[in-house]
Amino acid sequence: MPLDNFEEYDDPVLYDKENESYIPELPFLLKWASKKRGTIVDLACGTGRLTIPLAKNGYKLMGVDLHKGS
């Protein structure tokens, strides 16, 4: 029996397809980011669901995730 629940994240393409429309916090994060200076660290960034849109809006980011990826 596995001690973690990372199976959902084993297929990043499937994960993105299932979650691509779920970004309700993006407007909040964009507003917050506009008030900050320097690099934003996105902990548990996963496939970049929010990291990528923030970067496309000109913010400097560093994504960190525990999952090793595929």
PQR file with spaces between the fields and no chain letter, atoms N, CA, C, O and H, PARSE charges and radii, in Angstrom:
ATOM       1  N    MET     1       0.839   -1.181    0.000 -0.4000 1.5000
ATOM       2  CA   MET     1       0.000    0.000    0.000 -0.0000 2.0000
ATOM       3  C    MET     1       0.886    1.246    0.000  0.5500 1.7000
ATOM       4  O    MET     1       1.723    1.412    0.886 -0.5500 1.4000
ATOM       5  N    PRO     2       0.702    2.124   -0.996 -0.5600 1.5000
ATOM       6  CA   PRO     2       1.549    3.321   -1.063  0.2800 2.0000
ATOM       7  C    PRO     2       1.266    4.267    0.112  0.5500 1.7000
ATOM       8  O    PRO     2       0.148    4.342    0.623 -0.5500 1.4000
ATOM       9  N    LEU     3       2.299    4.970    0.512 -0.4000 1.5000
ATOM      10  CA   LEU     3       2.172    5.902    1.626 -0.0000 2.0000
ATOM      11  C    LEU     3       1.880    7.322    1.163  0.5500 1.7000
ATOM      12  O    LEU     3       1.769    8.234    1.983 -0.5500 1.4000
ATOM      13  H    LEU     3       3.207    4.909    0.098  0.4000 1.0000
ATOM      14  N    ASP     4       1.757    7.510   -0.127 -0.4000 1.5000
ATOM      15  CA   ASP     4       1.451    8.840   -0.647 -0.0000 2.0000
ATOM      16  C    ASP     4       0.235    8.755   -1.574  0.5500 1.7000
ATOM      17  O    ASP     4      -0.303    7.671   -1.798 -0.5500 1.4000
ATOM      18  H    ASP     4       1.847    6.769   -0.793  0.4000 1.0000
ATOM      19  N    ASN     5      -0.178    9.851   -2.088 -0.4000 1.5000
ATOM      20  CA   ASN     5      -1.311    9.879   -3.017 -0.0000 2.0000
ATOM      21  C    ASN     5      -0.937   10.621   -4.293  0.5500 1.7000
ATOM      22  O    ASN     5      -1.714   11.423   -4.811 -0.5500 1.4000
ATOM      23  H    ASN     5       0.259   10.732   -1.906  0.4000 1.0000
ATOM      24  N    PHE     6       0.265   10.342   -4.793 -0.4000 1.5000
ATOM      25  CA   PHE     6       0.764   11.042   -5.970 -0.0000 2.0000
ATOM      26  C    PHE     6       0.272   10.457   -7.290  0.5500 1.7000
ATOM      27  O    PHE     6       0.582   11.003   -8.348 -0.5500 1.4000
ATOM      28  H    PHE     6       0.896    9.690   -4.372  0.4000 1.0000
ATOM      29  N    GLU     7      -0.477    9.377   -7.258 -0.4000 1.5000
ATOM      30  CA   GLU     7      -0.885    8.719   -8.497 -0.0000 2.0000
ATOM      31  C    GLU     7      -1.616    9.672   -9.442  0.5500 1.7000
ATOM      32  O    GLU     7      -1.473    9.575  -10.661 -0.5500 1.4000
ATOM      33  H    GLU     7      -0.729    8.933   -6.398  0.4000 1.0000
ATOM      34  N    GLU     8      -2.390   10.583   -8.882 -0.4000 1.5000
ATOM      35  CA   GLU     8      -3.135   11.548   -9.707 -0.0000 2.0000
ATOM      36  C    GLU     8      -2.195   12.395  -10.551  0.5500 1.7000
ATOM      37  O    GLU     8      -2.584   12.893  -11.608 -0.5500 1.4000
ATOM      38  H    GLU     8      -2.505   10.662   -7.892  0.4000 1.0000
ATOM      39  N    TYR     9      -0.969   12.560  -10.095 -0.4000 1.5000
ATOM      40  CA   TYR     9      -0.024   13.445  -10.760 -0.0000 2.0000
ATOM      41  C    TYR     9       0.948   12.705  -11.676  0.5500 1.7000
ATOM      42  O    TYR     9       1.819   13.331  -12.280 -0.5500 1.4000
ATOM      43  H    TYR     9      -0.653   12.155   -9.237  0.4000 1.0000
ATOM      44  N    ASP    10       0.815   11.386  -11.788 -0.4000 1.5000
ATOM      45  CA   ASP    10       1.747   10.604  -12.593 -0.0000 2.0000
ATOM      46  C    ASP    10       1.643   10.888  -14.089  0.5500 1.7000
ATOM      47  O    ASP    10       2.618   10.700  -14.816 -0.5500 1.4000
ATOM      48  H    ASP    10       0.108   10.877  -11.297  0.4000 1.0000
ATOM      49  N    ASP    11       0.498   11.330  -14.553 -0.4000 1.5000
ATOM      50  CA   ASP    11       0.318   11.656  -15.968 -0.0000 2.0000
ATOM      51  C    ASP    11       0.021   13.152  -16.077  0.5500 1.7000
ATOM      52  O    ASP    11      -1.134   13.561  -15.960 -0.5500 1.4000
ATOM      53  H    ASP    11      -0.294   11.483  -13.962  0.4000 1.0000
ATOM      54  N    PRO    12       1.055   13.972  -16.301 -0.5600 1.5000
ATOM      55  CA   PRO    12       0.849   15.414  -16.309  0.2800 2.0000
ATOM      56  C    PRO    12      -0.086   15.896  -17.417  0.5500 1.7000
ATOM      57  O    PRO    12      -0.788   16.891  -17.234 -0.5500 1.4000
ATOM      58  N    VAL    13      -0.108   15.216  -18.555 -0.4000 1.5000
ATOM      59  CA   VAL    13      -0.998   15.608  -19.646 -0.0000 2.0000
ATOM      60  C    VAL    13      -2.455   15.409  -19.217  0.5500 1.7000
ATOM      61  O    VAL    13      -3.291   16.289  -19.419 -0.5500 1.4000
ATOM      62  H    VAL    13       0.463   14.408  -18.703  0.4000 1.0000
ATOM      63  N    LEU    14      -2.750   14.258  -18.629 -0.4000 1.5000
ATOM      64  CA   LEU    14      -4.105   13.983  -18.151 -0.0000 2.0000
ATOM      65  C    LEU    14      -4.482   14.951  -17.028  0.5500 1.7000
ATOM      66  O    LEU    14      -5.602   15.460  -16.992 -0.5500 1.4000
ATOM      67  H    LEU    14      -2.070   13.543  -18.464  0.4000 1.0000
ATOM      68  N    TYR    15      -3.547   15.200  -16.118 -0.4000 1.5000
ATOM      69  CA   TYR    15      -3.812   16.130  -15.014 -0.0000 2.0000
ATOM      70  C    TYR    15      -4.192   17.508  -15.559  0.5500 1.7000
ATOM      71  O    TYR    15      -5.159   18.118  -15.103 -0.5500 1.4000
ATOM      72  H    TYR    15      -2.637   14.787  -16.147  0.4000 1.0000
ATOM      73  N    ASP    16      -3.419   17.995  -16.542 -0.4000 1.5000
ATOM      74  CA   ASP    16      -3.727   19.308  -17.119 -0.0000 2.0000
ATOM      75  C    ASP    16      -5.074   19.319  -17.823  0.5500 1.7000
ATOM      76  O    ASP    16      -5.814   20.297  -17.719 -0.5500 1.4000
ATOM      77  H    ASP    16      -2.633   17.500  -16.912  0.4000 1.0000
ATOM      78  N    LYS    17      -5.407   18.245  -18.539 -0.4000 1.5000
ATOM      79  CA   LYS    17      -6.708   18.182  -19.213 -0.0000 2.0000
ATOM      80  C    LYS    17      -7.847   18.234  -18.203  0.5500 1.7000
ATOM      81  O    LYS    17      -8.868   18.880  -18.441 -0.5500 1.4000
ATOM      82  H    LYS    17      -4.805   17.451  -18.624  0.4000 1.0000
ATOM      83  N    GLU    18      -7.668   17.555  -17.081 -0.4000 1.5000
ATOM      84  CA   GLU    18      -8.716   17.515  -16.058 -0.0000 2.0000
ATOM      85  C    GLU    18      -8.831   18.828  -15.284  0.5500 1.7000
ATOM      86  O    GLU    18      -9.894   19.141  -14.749 -0.5500 1.4000
ATOM      87  H    GLU    18      -6.839   17.031  -16.887  0.4000 1.0000
ATOM      88  N    ASN    19      -7.754   19.585  -15.223 -0.4000 1.5000
ATOM      89  CA   ASN    19      -7.728   20.771  -14.366 -0.0000 2.0000
ATOM      90  C    ASN    19      -7.478   22.084  -15.100  0.5500 1.7000
ATOM      91  O    ASN    19      -7.323   23.122  -14.457 -0.5500 1.4000
ATOM      92  H    ASN    19      -6.890   19.331  -15.658  0.4000 1.0000
ATOM      93  N    GLU    20      -7.435   22.063  -16.435 -0.4000 1.5000
ATOM      94  CA   GLU    20      -7.078   23.268  -17.176 -0.0000 2.0000
ATOM      95  C    GLU    20      -8.040   24.433  -16.963  0.5500 1.7000
ATOM      96  O    GLU    20      -7.627   25.590  -17.030 -0.5500 1.4000
ATOM      97  H    GLU    20      -7.561   21.220  -16.958  0.4000 1.0000
ATOM      98  N    SER    21      -9.281   24.151  -16.713 -0.4000 1.5000
ATOM      99  CA   SER    21     -10.245   25.240  -16.536 -0.0000 2.0000
ATOM     100  C    SER    21     -10.342   25.693  -15.082  0.5500 1.7000
ATOM     101  O    SER    21     -11.059   26.648  -14.782 -0.5500 1.4000
ATOM     102  H    SER    21      -9.617   23.210  -16.659  0.4000 1.0000
ATOM     103  N    TYR    22      -9.640   25.031  -14.185 -0.4000 1.5000
ATOM     104  CA   TYR    22      -9.727   25.376  -12.776 -0.0000 2.0000
ATOM     105  C    TYR    22      -8.608   26.337  -12.389  0.5500 1.7000
ATOM     106  O    TYR    22      -7.564   25.922  -11.886 -0.5500 1.4000
ATOM     107  H    TYR    22      -9.058   24.255  -14.429  0.4000 1.0000
ATOM     108  N    ILE    23      -8.835   27.607  -12.627 -0.4000 1.5000
ATOM     109  CA   ILE    23      -7.861   28.624  -12.237 -0.0000 2.0000
ATOM     110  C    ILE    23      -8.570   29.841  -11.622  0.5500 1.7000
ATOM     111  O    ILE    23      -8.216   30.978  -11.932 -0.5500 1.4000
ATOM     112  H    ILE    23      -9.683   27.945  -13.036  0.4000 1.0000
ATOM     113  N    PRO    24      -9.566   29.614  -10.755 -0.5600 1.5000
ATOM     114  CA   PRO    24     -10.296   30.758  -10.204  0.2800 2.0000
ATOM     115  C    PRO    24      -9.429   31.673   -9.350  0.5500 1.7000
ATOM     116  O    PRO    24      -9.774   32.838   -9.152 -0.5500 1.4000
ATOM     117  N    GLU    25      -8.313   31.166   -8.841 -0.4000 1.5000
ATOM     118  CA   GLU    25      -7.455   32.003   -8.008 -0.0000 2.0000
ATOM     119  C    GLU    25      -6.491   32.865   -8.810  0.5500 1.7000
ATOM     120  O    GLU    25      -5.800   33.708   -8.236 -0.5500 1.4000
ATOM     121  H    GLU    25      -8.032   30.220   -9.001  0.4000 1.0000
ATOM     122  N    LEU    26      -6.428   32.672  -10.137 -0.4000 1.5000
ATOM     123  CA   LEU    26      -5.485   33.435  -10.960 -0.0000 2.0000
ATOM     124  C    LEU    26      -5.703   34.949  -10.866  0.5500 1.7000
ATOM     125  O    LEU    26      -4.719   35.669  -10.694 -0.5500 1.4000
ATOM     126  H    LEU    26      -6.988   31.988  -10.603  0.4000 1.0000
ATOM     127  N    PRO    27      -6.921   35.473  -10.966 -0.5600 1.5000
ATOM     128  CA   PRO    27      -7.086   36.933  -10.832  0.2800 2.0000
ATOM     129  C    PRO    27      -6.573   37.459   -9.488  0.5500 1.7000
ATOM     130  O    PRO    27      -5.949   38.519   -9.436 -0.5500 1.4000
ATOM     131  N    PHE    28      -6.831   36.731   -8.411 -0.4000 1.5000
ATOM     132  CA   PHE    28      -6.327   37.125   -7.095 -0.0000 2.0000
ATOM     133  C    PHE    28      -4.798   37.152   -7.087  0.5500 1.7000
ATOM     134  O    PHE    28      -4.193   38.103   -6.592 -0.5500 1.4000
ATOM     135  H    PHE    28      -7.338   35.870   -8.453  0.4000 1.0000
ATOM     136  N    LEU    29      -4.173   36.098   -7.640 -0.4000 1.5000
ATOM     137  CA   LEU    29      -2.715   36.021   -7.641 -0.0000 2.0000
ATOM     138  C    LEU    29      -2.097   37.103   -8.519  0.5500 1.7000
ATOM     139  O    LEU    29      -1.047   37.648   -8.177 -0.5500 1.4000
ATOM     140  H    LEU    29      -4.664   35.326   -8.041  0.4000 1.0000
ATOM     141  N    LEU    30      -2.733   37.421   -9.646 -0.4000 1.5000
ATOM     142  CA   LEU    30      -2.228   38.493  -10.499 -0.0000 2.0000
ATOM     143  C    LEU    30      -2.293   39.839   -9.776  0.5500 1.7000
ATOM     144  O    LEU    30      -1.369   40.646   -9.876 -0.5500 1.4000
ATOM     145  H    LEU    30      -3.586   36.979   -9.923  0.4000 1.0000
ATOM     146  N    LYS    31      -3.365   40.073   -9.061 -0.4000 1.5000
ATOM     147  CA   LYS    31      -3.491   41.317   -8.296 -0.0000 2.0000
ATOM     148  C    LYS    31      -2.427   41.368   -7.197  0.5500 1.7000
ATOM     149  O    LYS    31      -1.790   42.402   -7.001 -0.5500 1.4000
ATOM     150  H    LYS    31      -4.115   39.417   -8.979  0.4000 1.0000
ATOM     151  N    TRP    32      -2.235   40.269   -6.489 -0.4000 1.5000
ATOM     152  CA   TRP    32      -1.227   40.194   -5.439 -0.0000 2.0000
ATOM     153  C    TRP    32       0.169   40.393   -6.021  0.5500 1.7000
ATOM     154  O    TRP    32       0.976   41.143   -5.471 -0.5500 1.4000
ATOM     155  H    TRP    32      -2.753   39.428   -6.648  0.4000 1.0000
ATOM     156  N    ALA    33       0.452   39.719   -7.136 -0.4000 1.5000
ATOM     157  CA   ALA    33       1.780   39.792   -7.747 -0.0000 2.0000
ATOM     158  C    ALA    33       2.110   41.214   -8.199  0.5500 1.7000
ATOM     159  O    ALA    33       3.274   41.616   -8.174 -0.5500 1.4000
ATOM     160  H    ALA    33      -0.203   39.109   -7.583  0.4000 1.0000
ATOM     161  N    SER    34       1.110   41.965   -8.605 -0.4000 1.5000
ATOM     162  CA   SER    34       1.358   43.336   -9.072 -0.0000 2.0000
ATOM     163  C    SER    34       1.874   44.233   -7.950  0.5500 1.7000
ATOM     164  O    SER    34       2.426   45.301   -8.215 -0.5500 1.4000
ATOM     165  H    SER    34       0.165   41.639   -8.624  0.4000 1.0000
ATOM     166  N    LYS    35       1.701   43.817   -6.722 -0.4000 1.5000
ATOM     167  CA   LYS    35       2.140   44.606   -5.566 -0.0000 2.0000
ATOM     168  C    LYS    35       3.485   44.137   -5.017  0.5500 1.7000
ATOM     169  O    LYS    35       4.000   44.718   -4.062 -0.5500 1.4000
ATOM     170  H    LYS    35       1.253   42.950   -6.506  0.4000 1.0000
ATOM     171  N    LYS    36       4.051   43.098   -5.609 -0.4000 1.5000
ATOM     172  CA   LYS    36       5.295   42.516   -5.112 -0.0000 2.0000
ATOM     173  C    LYS    36       6.453   42.809   -6.061  0.5500 1.7000
ATOM     174  O    LYS    36       6.261   43.088   -7.245 -0.5500 1.4000
ATOM     175  H    LYS    36       3.632   42.626   -6.385  0.4000 1.0000
ATOM     176  N    ARG    37       7.651   42.738   -5.509 -0.4000 1.5000
ATOM     177  CA   ARG    37       8.856   42.913   -6.312 -0.0000 2.0000
ATOM     178  C    ARG    37       9.723   41.669   -6.146  0.5500 1.7000
ATOM     179  O    ARG    37       9.682   41.005   -5.111 -0.5500 1.4000
ATOM     180  H    ARG    37       7.807   42.512   -4.548  0.4000 1.0000
ATOM     181  N    GLY    38      10.493   41.369   -7.158 -0.4000 1.5000
ATOM     182  CA   GLY    38      11.401   40.236   -7.073 -0.0000 2.0000
ATOM     183  C    GLY    38      10.762   38.944   -7.573  0.5500 1.7000
ATOM     184  O    GLY    38       9.709   38.947   -8.211 -0.5500 1.4000
ATOM     185  H    GLY    38      10.527   41.909   -7.999  0.4000 1.0000
ATOM     186  N    THR    39      11.424   37.868   -7.265 -0.4000 1.5000
ATOM     187  CA   THR    39      11.003   36.551   -7.729 -0.0000 2.0000
ATOM     188  C    THR    39       9.884   36.004   -6.850  0.5500 1.7000
ATOM     189  O    THR    39       9.934   36.103   -5.624 -0.5500 1.4000
ATOM     190  H    THR    39      12.279   37.866   -6.747  0.4000 1.0000
ATOM     191  N    ILE    40       8.892   35.434   -7.488 -0.4000 1.5000
ATOM     192  CA   ILE    40       7.791   34.767   -6.786 -0.0000 2.0000
ATOM     193  C    ILE    40       8.115   33.279   -6.770  0.5500 1.7000
ATOM     194  O    ILE    40       8.417   32.698   -7.812 -0.5500 1.4000
ATOM     195  H    ILE    40       8.852   35.353   -8.483  0.4000 1.0000
ATOM     196  N    VAL    41       8.057   32.668   -5.609 -0.4000 1.5000
ATOM     197  CA   VAL    41       8.292   31.230   -5.491 -0.0000 2.0000
ATOM     198  C    VAL    41       6.938   30.541   -5.413  0.5500 1.7000
ATOM     199  O    VAL    41       6.157   30.788   -4.493 -0.5500 1.4000
ATOM     200  H    VAL    41       7.812   33.141   -4.762  0.4000 1.0000
ATOM     201  N    ASP    42       6.667   29.675   -6.385 -0.4000 1.5000
ATOM     202  CA   ASP    42       5.407   28.929   -6.429 -0.0000 2.0000
ATOM     203  C    ASP    42       5.668   27.533   -5.878  0.5500 1.7000
ATOM     204  O    ASP    42       6.177   26.662   -6.584 -0.5500 1.4000
ATOM     205  H    ASP    42       7.301   29.475   -7.132  0.4000 1.0000
ATOM     206  N    LEU    43       5.314   27.328   -4.611 -0.4000 1.5000
ATOM     207  CA   LEU    43       5.491   26.027   -3.983 -0.0000 2.0000
ATOM     208  C    LEU    43       4.378   25.093   -4.424  0.5500 1.7000
ATOM     209  O    LEU    43       3.222   25.504   -4.532 -0.5500 1.4000
ATOM     210  H    LEU    43       4.900   28.035   -4.038  0.4000 1.0000
ATOM     211  N    ALA    44       4.721   23.843   -4.678 -0.4000 1.5000
ATOM     212  CA   ALA    44       3.765   22.849   -5.186 -0.0000 2.0000
ATOM     213  C    ALA    44       3.195   23.317   -6.517  0.5500 1.7000
ATOM     214  O    ALA    44       1.982   23.300   -6.726 -0.5500 1.4000
ATOM     215  H    ALA    44       5.659   23.509   -4.591  0.4000 1.0000
ATOM     216  N    CYS    45       4.086   23.734   -7.418 -0.4000 1.5000
ATOM     217  CA   CYS    45       3.671   24.315   -8.703 -0.0000 2.0000
ATOM     218  C    CYS    45       3.106   23.289   -9.674  0.5500 1.7000
ATOM     219  O    CYS    45       2.405   23.654  -10.617 -0.5500 1.4000
ATOM     220  H    CYS    45       5.071   23.747   -7.249  0.4000 1.0000
ATOM     221  N    GLY    46       3.397   22.023   -9.459 -0.4000 1.5000
ATOM     222  CA   GLY    46       2.860   20.990  -10.344 -0.0000 2.0000
ATOM     223  C    GLY    46       3.281   21.204  -11.784  0.5500 1.7000
ATOM     224  O    GLY    46       4.464   21.381  -12.074 -0.5500 1.4000
ATOM     225  H    GLY    46       3.967   21.726   -8.692  0.4000 1.0000
ATOM     226  N    THR    47       2.318   21.186  -12.677 -0.4000 1.5000
ATOM     227  CA   THR    47       2.608   21.338  -14.099 -0.0000 2.0000
ATOM     228  C    THR    47       2.659   22.803  -14.526  0.5500 1.7000
ATOM     229  O    THR    47       2.834   23.105  -15.706 -0.5500 1.4000
ATOM     230  H    THR    47       1.357   21.042  -12.441  0.4000 1.0000
ATOM     231  N    GLY    48       2.509   23.696  -13.578 -0.4000 1.5000
ATOM     232  CA   GLY    48       2.586   25.122  -13.900 -0.0000 2.0000
ATOM     233  C    GLY    48       1.246   25.755  -14.203  0.5500 1.7000
ATOM     234  O    GLY    48       1.183   26.795  -14.859 -0.5500 1.4000
ATOM     235  H    GLY    48       2.367   23.450  -12.619  0.4000 1.0000
ATOM     236  N    ARG    49       0.177   25.141  -13.734 -0.4000 1.5000
ATOM     237  CA   ARG    49      -1.186   25.616  -13.996 -0.0000 2.0000
ATOM     238  C    ARG    49      -1.329   27.105  -13.692  0.5500 1.7000
ATOM     239  O    ARG    49      -2.023   27.818  -14.418 -0.5500 1.4000
ATOM     240  H    ARG    49       0.229   24.296  -13.201  0.4000 1.0000
ATOM     241  N    LEU    50      -0.688   27.580  -12.637 -0.4000 1.5000
ATOM     242  CA   LEU    50      -0.721   29.008  -12.294 -0.0000 2.0000
ATOM     243  C    LEU    50       0.629   29.684  -12.533  0.5500 1.7000
ATOM     244  O    LEU    50       0.680   30.888  -12.787 -0.5500 1.4000
ATOM     245  H    LEU    50      -0.124   27.001  -12.048  0.4000 1.0000
ATOM     246  N    THR    51       1.708   28.930  -12.457 -0.4000 1.5000
ATOM     247  CA   THR    51       3.037   29.485  -12.669 -0.0000 2.0000
ATOM     248  C    THR    51       3.178   30.041  -14.077  0.5500 1.7000
ATOM     249  O    THR    51       3.691   31.144  -14.260 -0.5500 1.4000
ATOM     250  H    THR    51       1.667   27.953  -12.251  0.4000 1.0000
ATOM     251  N    ILE    52       2.733   29.295  -15.060 -0.4000 1.5000
ATOM     252  CA   ILE    52       2.875   29.716  -16.459 -0.0000 2.0000
ATOM     253  C    ILE    52       2.082   30.984  -16.756  0.5500 1.7000
ATOM     254  O    ILE    52       2.640   31.906  -17.351 -0.5500 1.4000
ATOM     255  H    ILE    52       2.316   28.398  -14.911  0.4000 1.0000
ATOM     256  N    PRO    53       0.798   31.078  -16.369 -0.5600 1.5000
ATOM     257  CA   PRO    53       0.088   32.341  -16.634  0.2800 2.0000
ATOM     258  C    PRO    53       0.726   33.540  -15.929  0.5500 1.7000
ATOM     259  O    PRO    53       0.753   34.636  -16.488 -0.5500 1.4000
ATOM     260  N    LEU    54       1.236   33.348  -14.722 -0.4000 1.5000
ATOM     261  CA   LEU    54       1.903   34.448  -14.028 -0.0000 2.0000
ATOM     262  C    LEU    54       3.159   34.871  -14.792  0.5500 1.7000
ATOM     263  O    LEU    54       3.413   36.064  -14.955 -0.5500 1.4000
ATOM     264  H    LEU    54       1.214   32.458  -14.268  0.4000 1.0000
ATOM     265  N    ALA    55       3.935   33.906  -15.254 -0.4000 1.5000
ATOM     266  CA   ALA    55       5.147   34.216  -16.021 -0.0000 2.0000
ATOM     267  C    ALA    55       4.795   34.913  -17.332  0.5500 1.7000
ATOM     268  O    ALA    55       5.490   35.840  -17.747 -0.5500 1.4000
ATOM     269  H    ALA    55       3.728   32.937  -15.122  0.4000 1.0000
ATOM     270  N    LYS    56       3.729   34.474  -17.981 -0.4000 1.5000
ATOM     271  CA   LYS    56       3.299   35.109  -19.236 -0.0000 2.0000
ATOM     272  C    LYS    56       2.864   36.552  -19.019  0.5500 1.7000
ATOM     273  O    LYS    56       2.850   37.351  -19.955 -0.5500 1.4000
ATOM     274  H    LYS    56       3.164   33.721  -17.644  0.4000 1.0000
ATOM     275  N    ASN    57       2.511   36.879  -17.785 -0.4000 1.5000
ATOM     276  CA   ASN    57       2.139   38.250  -17.449 -0.0000 2.0000
ATOM     277  C    ASN    57       3.356   39.061  -17.008  0.5500 1.7000
ATOM     278  O    ASN    57       3.212   40.183  -16.521 -0.5500 1.4000
ATOM     279  H    ASN    57       2.523   36.229  -17.024  0.4000 1.0000
ATOM     280  N    GLY    58       4.538   38.505  -17.174 -0.4000 1.5000
ATOM     281  CA   GLY    58       5.763   39.253  -16.943 -0.0000 2.0000
ATOM     282  C    GLY    58       6.405   39.107  -15.582  0.5500 1.7000
ATOM     283  O    GLY    58       7.393   39.783  -15.299 -0.5500 1.4000
ATOM     284  H    GLY    58       4.655   37.594  -17.569  0.4000 1.0000
ATOM     285  N    TYR    59       5.876   38.247  -14.733 -0.4000 1.5000
ATOM     286  CA   TYR    59       6.454   38.068  -13.406 -0.0000 2.0000
ATOM     287  C    TYR    59       7.558   37.028  -13.450  0.5500 1.7000
ATOM     288  O    TYR    59       7.486   36.061  -14.208 -0.5500 1.4000
ATOM     289  H    TYR    59       5.072   37.698  -14.963  0.4000 1.0000
ATOM     290  N    LYS    60       8.581   37.235  -12.631 -0.4000 1.5000
ATOM     291  CA   LYS    60       9.687   36.295  -12.529 -0.0000 2.0000
ATOM     292  C    LYS    60       9.310   35.256  -11.476  0.5500 1.7000
ATOM     293  O    LYS    60       8.991   35.601  -10.338 -0.5500 1.4000
ATOM     294  H    LYS    60       8.639   38.021  -12.015  0.4000 1.0000
ATOM     295  N    LEU    61       9.349   33.982  -11.864 -0.4000 1.5000
ATOM     296  CA   LEU    61       8.918   32.916  -10.956 -0.0000 2.0000
ATOM     297  C    LEU    61       9.936   31.811  -10.841  0.5500 1.7000
ATOM     298  O    LEU    61      10.765   31.592  -11.724 -0.5500 1.4000
ATOM     299  H    LEU    61       9.608   33.702  -12.788  0.4000 1.0000
ATOM     300  N    MET    62       9.846   31.115   -9.712 -0.4000 1.5000
ATOM     301  CA   MET    62      10.589   29.889   -9.493 -0.0000 2.0000
ATOM     302  C    MET    62       9.575   28.864   -9.030  0.5500 1.7000
ATOM     303  O    MET    62       8.943   29.055   -7.991 -0.5500 1.4000
ATOM     304  H    MET    62       9.173   31.293   -8.994  0.4000 1.0000
ATOM     305  N    GLY    63       9.404   27.787   -9.766 -0.4000 1.5000
ATOM     306  CA   GLY    63       8.464   26.738   -9.409 -0.0000 2.0000
ATOM     307  C    GLY    63       9.165   25.614   -8.683  0.5500 1.7000
ATOM     308  O    GLY    63      10.225   25.158   -9.112 -0.5500 1.4000
ATOM     309  H    GLY    63       9.918   27.631  -10.610  0.4000 1.0000
ATOM     310  N    VAL    64       8.579   25.162   -7.581 -0.4000 1.5000
ATOM     311  CA   VAL    64       9.145   24.076   -6.777 -0.0000 2.0000
ATOM     312  C    VAL    64       8.047   23.044   -6.552  0.5500 1.7000
ATOM     313  O    VAL    64       6.926   23.387   -6.176 -0.5500 1.4000
ATOM     314  H    VAL    64       7.718   25.532   -7.233  0.4000 1.0000
ATOM     315  N    ASP    65       8.379   21.778   -6.785 -0.4000 1.5000
ATOM     316  CA   ASP    65       7.385   20.725   -6.576 -0.0000 2.0000
ATOM     317  C    ASP    65       8.071   19.465   -6.067  0.5500 1.7000
ATOM     318  O    ASP    65       9.200   19.163   -6.456 -0.5500 1.4000
ATOM     319  H    ASP    65       9.290   21.499   -7.090  0.4000 1.0000
ATOM     320  N    LEU    66       7.391   18.742   -5.207 -0.4000 1.5000
ATOM     321  CA   LEU    66       7.903   17.512   -4.636 -0.0000 2.0000
ATOM     322  C    LEU    66       7.867   16.351   -5.629  0.5500 1.7000
ATOM     323  O    LEU    66       8.740   15.484   -5.609 -0.5500 1.4000
ATOM     324  H    LEU    66       6.475   18.988   -4.892  0.4000 1.0000
ATOM     325  N    HIS    67       6.864   16.340   -6.487 -0.4000 1.5000
ATOM     326  CA   HIS    67       6.693   15.235   -7.430 -0.0000 2.0000
ATOM     327  C    HIS    67       7.834   15.240   -8.437  0.5500 1.7000
ATOM     328  O    HIS    67       8.205   16.293   -8.956 -0.5500 1.4000
ATOM     329  H    HIS    67       6.155   17.044   -6.502  0.4000 1.0000
ATOM     330  N    LYS    68       8.383   14.075   -8.710 -0.4000 1.5000
ATOM     331  CA   LYS    68       9.538   13.988   -9.603 -0.0000 2.0000
ATOM     332  C    LYS    68       9.182   14.198  -11.071  0.5500 1.7000
ATOM     333  O    LYS    68      10.073   14.417  -11.891 -0.5500 1.4000
ATOM     334  H    LYS    68       8.081   13.220   -8.289  0.4000 1.0000
ATOM     335  N    GLY    69       7.910   14.136  -11.414 -0.4000 1.5000
ATOM     336  CA   GLY    69       7.509   14.307  -12.811 -0.0000 2.0000
ATOM     337  C    GLY    69       7.652   13.014  -13.594  0.5500 1.7000
ATOM     338  O    GLY    69       7.962   11.957  -13.045 -0.5500 1.4000
ATOM     339  H    GLY    69       7.186   13.958  -10.748  0.4000 1.0000
ATOM     340  N    SER    70       7.417   13.129  -14.883 -0.4000 1.5000
ATOM     341  CA   SER    70       7.494   11.942  -15.732 -0.0000 2.0000
ATOM     342  C    SER    70       8.760   11.926  -16.550  0.5500 1.7000
ATOM     343  O    SER    70       8.985   10.994  -17.322 -0.5500 1.4000
ATOM     344  H    SER    70       7.164   13.988  -15.329  0.4000 1.0000
